[in-house]
């Protein structure tokens, strides 16, 4: 198997409108939590022992895990309940870096800091300063 897979549960602009989703009777957050649990389960079956990564935004109440988000039906609060502690979260919202790092550290997830392509790469030093207080920060990447 491969060393790991990166799930793409990020920047969801339209969500929870189709008949299949609505038949579940779940708000957006619990529905996304179920989806990420299912995806992680599939990855564990096809690649036992492999790492699993996910972007932070849709699971972060400091970023997009709330109500009134684009054309999503419902509220993304509690989406983070679908993240097992072995899923590595990749936070990328520079302006909320301290709050995001604290939130996912509090959930017990390891994190890889992701600098973003429209910002200066040197800003990673501010991420690293914000991350000093937390264990489980296991890397940095620059998103191209």
Secondary structure, DSSP 8 states (H G I E B T S, - for coil): --SEEEE------EES-SHHHHHHT--HHHHHHHHHHHHHHHHHHHSTT-EEEEESGGG-TTTT-SSS-TEESS--TTGGGG--TTEEEE---GGGHHHHHHHHHHHT--EEEEEETTS-GGGHHHHHHHHTT-S-EEEEEEE-
